[in-house]
Amino acid sequence: MMFVLDEVVNVAELAGLPGFEDATPDIVQGVIDEAAKIIENTIAPLNETGDEEGCKFDNGVVTPPSGFKEAYQLYAESGWTALDKSIDFGGQGLPFTLATAVSEMLSGGNDAFSLYPGLTNGAYEALLEHGSNELKTIYLEKLTTGEWTGTMCLTEPQAGSDLSQVRTKAADNGDGSYAIEGTKIFITAGDHDFTDNIIHLVLARLPDAPAGVKGISLFVVPKFLVNGDGSLGERNPAVCASIEHKMGIHGSCTCVMSFENATGYLVGNLNEGLRYMFTMMNSARLMVGLQGMGVAERATQGAIEYAKERKQGKAINGGAMIVDHPDVRRMIMTMKALTEGSRMVAYDTAKQFDLSRAHPDEAVRKVAAKQVDLMIPICKAFATDVGCEVASLGVQVLGGAGYIRESGMEQNMRDAKIFCIYEGTNG
């Protein structure tokens, strides 16, 4: 990881950009080291138990696995959700490239857990780019600090990749708010008990909106309405109707959300929701690519550790450990090469994102922004395909032991498959 940051991406170069002066080599190394500690000691131990326990739904109440709430609150209170966020809203203002490396480690430690802070990033980016000053003032600081989390409510039973079929309705209340009515499915972290409020970003259409994607608008729909003084008001009728029972990522609550004339607030302009949605989607797609890399790294480390300890047969060089068998070495080197390759692509894309926002030369910013737009879907598709392939190879290296739940390899395979599917299905 540090090799890619230092030698391939040259993250030290970012410290020369306005606003990134604190991103010195010592700070970068320190952030990586401290992130490793909280992930290794607090979050990663919940990966297996969270998978086994899963999420619970009882009388409209969603409860994530034991330990997740406390781990999330420690993660947020320690400042990790604010790492690359704007200092104008309580963030630390460090490069997105550095936050990308931390996100990979978080996904590698516990990919289901990583979704709770991960989806908040998409909501933050959409409001930062397209929200009014009023919406920014109300929501961005809380999303930055992790005191509130965010969701992306796009998919409906009849509208998956084809968002022209969105049927969720928005009606103008005449007071600057809208009544949102409809059902959204597959909503990651749609409800939980980690935070006092959850901020849903919802695609909906007004009755007189143009047909198809040209008539979609984006709305902020909080779980609890926010009073003028910033305190929480009444419960908004945006509720979880049920949760999905999935093949993997059991620790992540995947909700069916019902909006029953819930109060929402327009983001940006009417009928431009699709454009705003892609701001959220780009953030989410890179996050999912990092999930693929994270599970690939976890599988690779597990395979290497096992292969160095497992005695079986005779190798060409006389060694007994299976790591000395040529075909086992081939599989492990394939795992390493694919994982490192996807890491280089993702980290370089993250650096281009930083350049697109912070470089003083407008021409450089424009070129970098185009590079980001090109590479985001490539990062997502390549890294998640890598995650599936490497997870499969991990099972193969362990042989029969890899097929047993206690090895952790079979969980890697179950978790990895969704990464190739959500936030835009791979071709």
Secondary structure in CASP SS format (residue, H / E / C, confidence):
PFRMAT SS
TARGET T0000
AUTHOR 0000-0000-0000
METHOD secondary structure of the structure
MODEL  1
M C 1.00
M H 1.00
F H 1.00
V H 1.00
L H 1.00
D H 1.00
E H 1.00
V H 1.00
V C 1.00
N C 1.00
V H 1.00
A H 1.00
E H 1.00
L H 1.00
A H 1.00
G H 1.00
L C 1.00
P C 1.00
G C 1.00
F C 1.00
E C 1.00
D C 1.00
A C 1.00
T C 1.00
P H 1.00
D H 1.00
I H 1.00
V H 1.00
Q H 1.00
G H 1.00
V H 1.00
I H 1.00
D H 1.00
E H 1.00
A H 1.00
A H 1.00
K H 1.00
I H 1.00
I H 1.00
E H 1.00
N H 1.00
T H 1.00
I H 1.00
A C 1.00
P C 1.00
L H 1.00
N H 1.00
E H 1.00
T H 1.00
G H 1.00
D H 1.00
E H 1.00
E H 1.00
G C 1.00
C C 1.00
K E 1.00
F E 1.00
D E 1.00
N C 1.00
G C 1.00
V E 1.00
V E 1.00
T E 1.00
P C 1.00
P C 1.00
S C 1.00
G C 1.00
F H 1.00
K H 1.00
E H 1.00
A H 1.00
Y H 1.00
Q H 1.00
L H 1.00
Y H 1.00
A H 1.00
E H 1.00
S C 1.00
G C 1.00
W H 1.00
T H 1.00
A H 1.00
L C 1.00
D C 1.00
K C 1.00
S C 1.00
I H 1.00
D H 1.00
F H 1.00
G C 1.00
G C 1.00
Q C 1.00
G C 1.00
L C 1.00
P C 1.00
F H 1.00
T H 1.00
L H 1.00
A H 1.00
T H 1.00
A H 1.00
V H 1.00
S H 1.00
E H 1.00
M H 1.00
L H 1.00
S H 1.00
G H 1.00
G H 1.00
N C 1.00
D H 1.00
A H 1.00
F H 1.00
S H 1.00
L H 1.00
Y H 1.00
P H 1.00
G H 1.00
L H 1.00
T H 1.00
N H 1.00
G H 1.00
A H 1.00
Y H 1.00
E H 1.00
A H 1.00
L H 1.00
L H 1.00
E H 1.00
H H 1.00
G C 1.00
S C 1.00
N H 1.00
E H 1.00
L H 1.00
K H 1.00
T H 1.00
I H 1.00
Y H 1.00
L H 1.00
E H 1.00
K H 1.00
L H 1.00
T H 1.00
T H 1.00
G C 1.00
E C 1.00
W E 1.00
T E 1.00
G E 1.00
T E 1.00
M E 1.00
C E 1.00
L C 1.00
T C 1.00
E E 1.00
P C 1.00
Q C 1.00
A E 1.00
G C 1.00
S C 1.00
D C 1.00
L H 1.00
S H 1.00
Q H 1.00
V C 1.00
R C 1.00
T C 1.00
K E 1.00
A E 1.00
A E 1.00
D E 1.00
N C 1.00
G C 1.00
D C 1.00
G C 1.00
S C 1.00
Y E 1.00
A E 1.00
I E 1.00
E E 1.00
G E 1.00
T E 1.00
K E 1.00
I E 1.00
F E 1.00
I E 1.00
T E 1.00
A C 1.00
G C 1.00
D C 1.00
H C 1.00
D C 1.00
F C 1.00
T C 1.00
D C 1.00
N E 1.00
I E 1.00
I E 1.00
H E 1.00
L E 1.00
V E 1.00
L E 1.00
A E 1.00
R E 1.00
L C 1.00
P C 1.00
D C 1.00
A C 1.00
P C 1.00
A C 1.00
G H 1.00
V H 1.00
K H 1.00
G H 1.00
I C 1.00
S E 1.00
L E 1.00
F E 1.00
V E 1.00
V E 1.00
P E 1.00
K C 1.00
F E 1.00
L E 1.00
V E 1.00
N C 1.00
G C 1.00
D C 1.00
G C 1.00
S C 1.00
L E 1.00
G E 1.00
E E 1.00
R E 1.00
N C 1.00
P C 1.00
A E 1.00
V E 1.00
C E 1.00
A E 1.00
S E 1.00
I E 1.00
E C 1.00
H C 1.00
K C 1.00
M C 1.00
G C 1.00
I C 1.00
H C 1.00
G C 1.00
S C 1.00
C C 1.00
T E 1.00
C E 1.00
V E 1.00
M E 1.00
S E 1.00
F E 1.00
E E 1.00
N E 1.00
A E 1.00
T E 1.00
G E 1.00
Y E 1.00
L E 1.00
V E 1.00
G C 1.00
N C 1.00
L C 1.00
N C 1.00
E C 1.00
G H 1.00
L H 1.00
R H 1.00
Y H 1.00
M H 1.00
F H 1.00
T H 1.00
M H 1.00
M H 1.00
N H 1.00
S H 1.00
A H 1.00
R H 1.00
L H 1.00
M H 1.00
V H 1.00
G H 1.00
L H 1.00
Q H 1.00
G H 1.00
M H 1.00
G H 1.00
V H 1.00
A H 1.00
E H 1.00
R H 1.00
A H 1.00
T H 1.00
Q H 1.00
G H 1.00
A H 1.00
I H 1.00
E H 1.00
Y H 1.00
A H 1.00
K H 1.00
E H 1.00
R C 1.00
K E 1.00
Q C 1.00
G C 1.00
K C 1.00
A C 1.00
I C 1.00
N C 1.00
G C 1.00
G C 1.00
A C 1.00
M E 1.00
I H 1.00
V H 1.00
D H 1.00
H C 1.00
P H 1.00
D H 1.00
V H 1.00
R H 1.00
R H 1.00
M H 1.00
I H 1.00
M H 1.00
T H 1.00
M H 1.00
K H 1.00
A H 1.00
L H 1.00
T H 1.00
E H 1.00
G H 1.00
S H 1.00
R H 1.00
M H 1.00
V H 1.00
A H 1.00
Y H 1.00
D H 1.00
T H 1.00
A H 1.00
K H 1.00
Q H 1.00
F H 1.00
D H 1.00
L H 1.00
S H 1.00
R H 1.00
A H 1.00
H C 1.00
P C 1.00
D C 1.00
E H 1.00
A H 1.00
V H 1.00
R H 1.00
K H 1.00
V H 1.00
A H 1.00
A H 1.00
K H 1.00
Q H 1.00
V H 1.00
D H 1.00
L H 1.00
M H 1.00
I H 1.00
P H 1.00
I H 1.00
C H 1.00
K H 1.00
A H 1.00
F H 1.00
A H 1.00
T H 1.00
D H 1.00
V H 1.00
G H 1.00
C H 1.00
E H 1.00
V H 1.00
A H 1.00
S H 1.00
L H 1.00
G H 1.00
V H 1.00
Q H 1.00
V H 1.00
L H 1.00
G H 1.00
G H 1.00
A H 1.00
G H 1.00
Y H 1.00
I C 1.00
R H 1.00
E H 1.00
S H 1.00
G C 1.00
M H 1.00
E H 1.00
Q H 1.00
N H 1.00
M H 1.00
R H 1.00
D H 1.00
A H 1.00
K H 1.00
I H 1.00
F H 1.00
C C 1.00
I C 1.00
Y C 1.00
E C 1.00
G C 1.00
T C 1.00
N C 1.00
G C 1.00
END
